[in-house]
């Protein structure tokens, strides 16, 4: 059974506090007619601090989309490998044991994807499958887990590396003055996260079922307007109300598995904002404390987009995990409005296996099913 192992998470060294954010809003938008409303909304996020890839004075400048995207690529290549190495260590695997890499990001663009660069520079096999996901926004963290689960079910014994790289600060647009944009300027942070889904063995969340749900007629509630200056984030004021239609989807997937969504042992939920968690607590009839991992991410890092669910899983590990067999749900929410959901049980068996033999068996099976694939020597 596929197991989501402990994620590794890294945030940049530059920090902006809520007090800094409020002071900047007052100084930059002193004449804004809705400044008091924006300040109140930022305070209500509960985001104590965020981490960004540049000093704030550089973040506030806009050198152009080309320069920003070049910085995105440089920062990704500088920061992702160390996080990947730690995620592999947590899973007790090597690059040679990985059969697919899922890379999710909505804050920059590369082609070839960073997956190709990782294969070339970190010793992943040449036959490693690549799955870059760029347009699911914050829901992509949940989608990455689900696609890894699907792959492991199709190819038993396979191992999948998930990487989420989000530099939301590089999407700051100084000319966007709507209340939603001002709120976003005080909500989103930067982070890199990685985790391995092991096809056999491992400690973590043993994945059992996954599913997706799209709320009809909400396609323009969360969106990018792509212009010459880059990605302009559009956030509809109705977004905080989305838990009312999404909570039944979480109940449904639990019901289909014979579980009660109200009585689970752990909840890993995308922390888009405090109301998301408050409303879900109400609609699922679970205590607010059930979402402490997600709230921890929101408070300390802000909304780090697709990396949120991986950081919340990391916090579950850091708390000591839960009892073997404990049941839980992982859910990411994003544009669409889309929910990506997974159910699983905690396992701490730590079952070891010969990764080299397992990898060999997987290659042999793939060759039988789809013909021989060229296998390159790891880059050293």
C-alpha positions as CSV (number, residue, x, y, z in Angstrom):
1,X,0.0,0.0,0.0
2,X,1.3,3.5,-0.9
3,X,2.5,5.5,2.1
4,X,3.0,9.3,2.2
5,X,6.2,9.7,4.2
6,X,7.4,12.6,6.2
7,X,7.7,15.8,4.1
8,X,10.6,18.1,4.1
9,X,9.9,21.9,4.1
10,X,12.0,24.9,3.6
11,X,11.2,28.6,3.7
12,X,13.4,31.5,2.6
13,X,15.4,33.6,5.0
14,X,13.6,36.9,4.5
15,X,10.7,37.5,6.9
16,X,7.8,39.9,6.8
17,X,5.5,40.1,9.9
18,X,1.9,41.1,10.0
19,X,3.0,44.4,11.6
20,X,5.3,45.0,8.7
21,X,2.5,44.2,6.2
22,X,0.1,46.6,7.9
23,X,2.6,49.4,8.0
24,X,3.4,48.9,4.3
25,X,-0.3,48.9,3.4
26,X,-0.7,52.2,5.3
27,X,2.3,53.8,3.6
28,X,1.8,52.6,0.1
29,X,-2.0,53.0,0.0
30,X,-2.7,55.9,2.3
31,X,-5.4,57.4,0.0
32,X,-7.1,54.1,-0.8
33,X,-10.8,54.4,-0.1
34,X,-11.1,50.9,1.2
35,X,-7.8,50.8,3.2
36,X,-9.6,50.3,6.6
37,X,-11.4,47.3,5.2
38,X,-8.1,45.8,3.7
39,X,-6.3,46.4,7.0
40,X,-9.1,44.6,9.0
41,X,-9.1,41.6,6.6
42,X,-5.3,41.3,6.8
43,X,-5.4,41.3,10.6
44,X,-8.1,38.7,10.5
45,X,-5.9,36.3,8.5
46,X,-4.0,35.4,11.7
47,X,-0.8,35.3,9.7
48,X,1.9,36.3,12.2
49,X,4.7,36.2,9.6
50,X,5.7,35.0,6.1
51,X,8.9,34.2,4.4
52,X,9.9,35.6,1.0
53,X,12.7,35.0,-1.4
54,X,13.9,38.6,-1.6
55,X,14.2,41.5,0.8
56,X,10.9,43.4,0.9
57,X,12.4,46.4,-0.9
58,X,13.2,44.2,-3.8
59,X,9.8,42.4,-3.7
60,X,8.0,45.7,-4.0
61,X,9.8,46.6,-7.2
62,X,8.6,45.1,-10.5
63,X,11.5,44.6,-13.0
64,X,9.2,42.9,-15.5
65,X,7.8,39.4,-16.0
66,X,11.0,38.1,-17.7
67,X,13.2,39.1,-14.8
68,X,10.8,37.7,-12.3
69,X,10.5,34.4,-14.0
70,X,14.3,34.1,-14.3
71,X,14.5,34.7,-10.6
72,X,11.8,32.0,-10.0
73,X,13.9,29.5,-12.0
74,X,17.2,30.4,-10.2
75,X,15.6,30.2,-6.7
76,X,13.9,26.9,-7.5
77,X,17.2,25.4,-8.7
78,X,19.0,26.8,-5.6
79,X,16.4,25.6,-3.0
80,X,14.7,22.5,-4.3
81,X,17.6,20.0,-4.2
82,X,18.2,20.2,-0.5
83,X,14.6,19.7,0.3
84,X,14.4,16.7,-2.0
85,X,17.4,15.2,-0.4
86,X,15.8,15.5,3.1
87,X,12.5,14.0,1.8
88,X,14.4,11.0,0.3
89,X,16.2,10.6,3.7
90,X,12.8,10.6,5.5
91,X,11.6,7.9,3.2
92,X,14.9,6.0,3.5
93,X,15.2,6.0,-0.3
94,X,17.8,7.1,-2.9
95,X,17.2,9.0,-6.2
96,X,17.7,5.6,-8.0
97,X,14.6,4.3,-6.2
98,X,12.2,6.9,-7.6
99,X,10.0,6.0,-10.5
100,X,8.0,9.3,-11.0
101,X,8.4,12.9,-10.0
102,X,5.4,15.1,-9.6
103,X,6.3,18.8,-9.6
104,X,3.6,21.4,-8.7
105,X,3.9,25.2,-8.8
106,X,1.7,28.1,-9.9
107,X,4.1,31.0,-9.3
108,X,6.5,30.6,-12.2
109,X,7.0,28.8,-15.4
110,X,9.7,26.6,-16.9
111,X,9.9,24.4,-19.9
112,X,11.4,21.8,-19.7
113,X,10.0,21.5,-16.2
114,X,12.2,21.4,-13.1
115,X,11.5,17.6,-13.2
116,X,13.9,17.3,-16.2
117,X,16.5,19.4,-14.4
118,X,16.2,17.3,-11.3
119,X,16.7,14.1,-13.2
120,X,19.8,15.5,-14.9
121,X,21.4,16.9,-11.8
122,X,20.4,14.7,-8.8
123,X,20.9,11.1,-10.1
124,X,17.3,10.1,-10.8
125,X,17.1,7.4,-13.5
126,X,16.5,8.4,-17.1
127,X,13.3,6.4,-17.1
128,X,11.8,8.4,-14.3
129,X,8.3,9.5,-15.2
130,X,7.6,13.3,-15.1
131,X,4.4,14.9,-14.1
132,X,4.5,18.7,-13.9
133,X,1.3,20.4,-12.7
134,X,1.0,24.2,-13.2
135,X,-2.6,25.3,-13.2
136,X,-4.3,23.8,-10.1
137,X,-3.1,26.5,-7.8
138,X,-3.4,25.7,-4.1
139,X,-5.2,22.4,-4.9
140,X,-2.1,21.1,-6.5
141,X,-0.6,19.8,-3.3
142,X,-3.6,17.5,-2.8
143,X,-3.6,16.6,-6.5
144,X,0.1,15.6,-6.3
145,X,-0.6,13.2,-3.5
146,X,-3.5,11.7,-5.4
147,X,-1.6,11.3,-8.7
148,X,1.3,9.7,-6.8
149,X,-1.3,7.3,-5.1
150,X,-2.8,6.5,-8.5
151,X,0.7,5.7,-10.0
152,X,1.5,3.4,-7.1
153,X,-1.7,1.6,-7.5
154,X,-1.0,1.1,-11.2
155,X,2.6,0.0,-10.5
156,X,2.8,-1.7,-7.2
157,X,6.2,-1.2,-5.5
158,X,6.8,2.1,-7.3
159,X,8.0,5.2,-5.5
160,X,6.9,8.8,-6.3
161,X,8.6,12.0,-5.3
162,X,6.4,15.0,-4.9
163,X,7.8,18.6,-5.0
164,X,5.9,21.8,-4.4
165,X,7.7,25.0,-5.1
166,X,5.8,28.3,-4.5
167,X,7.3,31.8,-4.6
168,X,4.1,33.7,-4.2
169,X,5.9,37.0,-3.5
170,X,7.1,37.0,-7.2
171,X,3.5,37.5,-8.2
172,X,3.2,40.8,-6.3
173,X,1.6,43.4,-8.6
174,X,2.0,47.0,-7.3
175,X,-0.8,48.3,-9.7
176,X,-3.4,45.8,-8.4
177,X,-5.4,47.8,-5.9
178,X,-8.6,45.8,-5.4
179,X,-9.3,44.7,-1.8
180,X,-8.8,41.1,-2.8
181,X,-5.3,41.9,-4.1
182,X,-4.4,43.9,-1.0
183,X,-5.6,41.0,1.1
184,X,-3.5,38.6,-1.0
185,X,-0.5,40.8,-0.4
186,X,-0.9,40.1,3.3
187,X,-1.7,36.4,3.1
188,X,0.6,34.5,0.7
189,X,4.1,33.3,1.5
190,X,7.0,31.4,-0.1
191,X,8.0,27.8,0.5
192,X,9.4,24.7,-1.0
193,X,8.2,21.2,0.2
194,X,8.9,17.7,-0.9
195,X,7.7,14.2,0.1
196,X,7.9,10.7,-1.1
197,X,5.0,8.3,-1.6
198,X,6.5,4.8,-1.1
199,X,4.8,1.9,-2.8
200,X,5.9,-0.5,-0.1
201,X,7.0,0.1,3.5
202,X,7.5,3.5,5.2
203,X,6.0,5.4,8.1
204,X,3.3,7.9,7.5
205,X,-0.2,8.0,5.9
206,X,-1.1,4.8,4.1
207,X,-3.3,6.1,1.3
208,X,-6.5,4.2,0.7
209,X,-8.8,6.3,-1.5
210,X,-8.7,9.6,-3.4
211,X,-11.2,11.8,-5.2
212,X,-11.8,15.2,-6.8
213,X,-14.8,17.6,-6.7
214,X,-15.4,20.8,-8.7
215,X,-18.0,23.3,-7.5
216,X,-20.1,24.3,-10.6
217,X,-20.0,27.9,-11.8
218,X,-17.1,29.1,-9.7
219,X,-14.5,29.1,-12.4
220,X,-13.8,32.8,-12.1
221,X,-13.6,32.9,-8.2
222,X,-9.9,32.2,-8.1
223,X,-8.0,32.9,-11.3
224,X,-4.9,34.4,-12.9
225,X,-5.1,37.2,-15.5
226,X,-1.9,36.7,-17.5
227,X,-0.6,40.0,-18.8
228,X,2.7,41.5,-20.0
229,X,3.5,42.1,-16.3
230,X,3.0,38.5,-15.4
231,X,0.4,36.7,-13.2
232,X,-2.3,38.9,-11.7
233,X,-4.1,37.1,-9.0
234,X,-7.9,37.4,-9.0
235,X,-9.8,36.6,-5.8
236,X,-13.6,36.8,-5.6
237,X,-15.1,37.9,-2.3
238,X,-17.2,34.7,-2.3
239,X,-14.2,32.4,-2.0
240,X,-14.4,32.3,1.9
241,X,-17.9,30.8,1.5
242,X,-16.7,27.7,-0.4
243,X,-16.7,25.3,2.5
244,X,-20.5,25.1,2.5
245,X,-20.5,23.3,-0.9
246,X,-17.2,21.5,-0.3
247,X,-17.8,20.0,3.1
248,X,-20.5,17.7,1.6
249,X,-17.8,16.4,-0.9
250,X,-15.5,15.5,2.1
251,X,-18.4,13.8,3.7
252,X,-19.2,11.9,0.5
253,X,-15.7,10.5,0.0
254,X,-15.6,9.4,3.6
255,X,-19.0,7.8,3.3
256,X,-17.9,5.9,0.2
257,X,-15.1,4.4,2.2
258,X,-17.4,3.5,5.2
259,X,-16.0,6.3,7.3
260,X,-17.7,9.2,9.1
261,X,-16.0,12.5,8.2
262,X,-17.0,13.9,11.6
263,X,-15.2,11.2,13.5
264,X,-11.7,11.0,12.0
265,X,-8.5,11.0,13.9
266,X,-6.6,13.7,11.9
267,X,-7.3,16.4,9.4
268,X,-4.8,17.8,6.9
269,X,-6.6,20.7,5.2
270,X,-5.4,23.5,2.9
271,X,-5.3,26.6,5.0
272,X,-6.4,29.2,2.4
273,X,-7.5,31.5,5.3
274,X,-8.9,31.3,8.7
275,X,-12.6,31.3,7.6
276,X,-11.9,28.2,5.5
277,X,-10.9,26.3,8.6
278,X,-13.6,27.9,10.8
279,X,-16.4,27.0,8.4
280,X,-15.1,23.5,7.8
281,X,-15.0,22.9,11.5
282,X,-18.7,24.0,11.6
283,X,-19.9,22.0,8.6
284,X,-18.0,18.8,9.5
285,X,-18.9,19.2,13.2
286,X,-15.3,18.7,14.4
287,X,-13.6,20.8,17.0
288,X,-11.3,23.7,15.8
289,X,-8.3,21.9,17.4
290,X,-8.7,19.2,14.7
291,X,-7.2,21.7,12.2
292,X,-4.2,22.7,14.4
293,X,-1.6,21.6,11.8
294,X,-3.2,23.7,9.1
295,X,-3.5,26.7,11.4
296,X,0.1,26.3,12.4
297,X,1.1,26.6,8.7
298,X,-1.1,29.6,8.2
299,X,0.1,31.4,11.3
300,X,3.8,30.8,10.8
301,X,4.1,30.8,7.0
302,X,0.9,32.3,5.5
303,X,-0.8,30.6,2.6
304,X,2.0,28.8,0.8
305,X,-0.3,27.6,-1.9
306,X,0.3,24.0,-3.0
307,X,2.9,23.5,-0.2
308,X,0.3,23.9,2.6
309,X,-0.9,20.3,2.8
310,X,2.7,19.0,2.8
311,X,3.7,21.4,5.6
312,X,0.6,20.4,7.6
313,X,1.5,16.7,7.2
314,X,5.1,17.6,8.4
315,X,3.6,19.1,11.5
316,X,1.6,15.9,12.2
317,X,4.9,14.0,12.1
318,X,6.6,16.5,14.3
319,X,3.8,16.1,16.9
320,X,4.7,12.5,17.0
321,X,2.1,11.1,14.6
322,X,-0.9,9.2,15.8
323,X,-1.7,5.6,16.7
324,X,-1.3,2.9,14.1
325,X,-4.6,2.6,12.2
326,X,-5.7,6.1,13.0
327,X,-7.9,7.4,10.1
328,X,-7.6,10.8,8.5
329,X,-8.3,13.0,5.5
330,X,-6.0,15.2,3.4
331,X,-7.7,17.9,1.3
332,X,-6.4,20.7,-0.9
333,X,-8.6,23.4,-2.3
334,X,-8.0,25.7,-5.3
335,X,-9.2,27.3,-8.6
336,X,-12.2,25.7,-10.2
337,X,-13.3,25.7,-7.3
338,X,-11.6,22.3,-7.0
339,X,-11.1,20.0,-4.1
340,X,-8.5,17.2,-4.2
341,X,-9.1,14.7,-1.3
342,X,-7.4,11.6,0.0
343,X,-8.2,9.2,2.8
344,X,-5.6,7.2,4.7
345,X,-4.5,5.5,7.9
346,X,-1.4,6.1,9.9
347,X,1.2,3.4,9.8
348,X,4.4,3.3,11.7
349,X,5.5,-0.2,10.8
350,X,8.6,1.2,9.2
351,X,8.8,-2.0,7.1
352,X,12.1,-2.1,5.2
353,X,12.7,-3.7,1.9
354,X,15.4,-4.0,-0.6
355,X,14.9,-0.8,-2.7
356,X,17.4,-1.9,-5.3
357,X,15.6,-5.2,-5.9
358,X,12.2,-3.4,-5.9
359,X,13.4,-0.8,-8.4
360,X,14.7,-3.6,-10.6
361,X,11.4,-5.5,-10.5
362,X,9.6,-2.3,-11.4
363,X,11.8,-1.6,-14.4
364,X,11.3,-5.2,-15.6
365,X,7.6,-4.9,-15.3
366,X,7.5,-1.6,-17.1
367,X,9.5,-3.1,-19.9
368,X,7.2,-6.0,-20.2
369,X,4.2,-3.7,-20.4
370,X,5.5,-0.9,-22.6
371,X,8.7,-2.1,-24.1
372,X,12.3,-1.4,-23.0
373,X,13.1,2.1,-21.8
374,X,16.6,3.6,-22.1
375,X,18.0,3.9,-18.6
376,X,20.7,6.5,-18.1
377,X,23.5,6.3,-15.5
378,X,22.9,8.6,-12.5
379,X,24.7,11.9,-12.8
380,X,27.4,12.1,-10.1
